[in-house]
Amino acid sequence: NLDIRFTSKKDQLAIEKALNSICKNGISFETLAYGEPFELSKDNPYLQKYLAAAEKITGVRPKLIQSAGASDARFFAIKNIPVIISRPIGGGHHTENEWLSEKSLKQYYEVVKQFVLNLN
């Protein structure tokens, strides 16, 4: 079994093309589960307001990254609902050693509060 995660439709098509070129002489593949990739435009006005709130509270403009992890954002994305995925600083996710920075959690609360109060 292979668990292949992709971050865009373009990547998905490239992966399928590569698998098709590898699979010959009776070897085949099938998709057992599929989750639509989630993407939010860097120009999205909600994202820009969120970044501004984060910069105001923390003094640092957050960096945008791509992640191949799964989230429930995909369920909103297929309904054309924009989603911003963010979190306080932490580590050891989903382990016995999971941790969260108290300072970062307080800042995260203030960022979300600032963002919500300035939506209009």
Helices and strands as residue ranges (DSSP letters): H 9-22, H 45-58, H 73-77, E 90-91, E 99-100, H 102-117
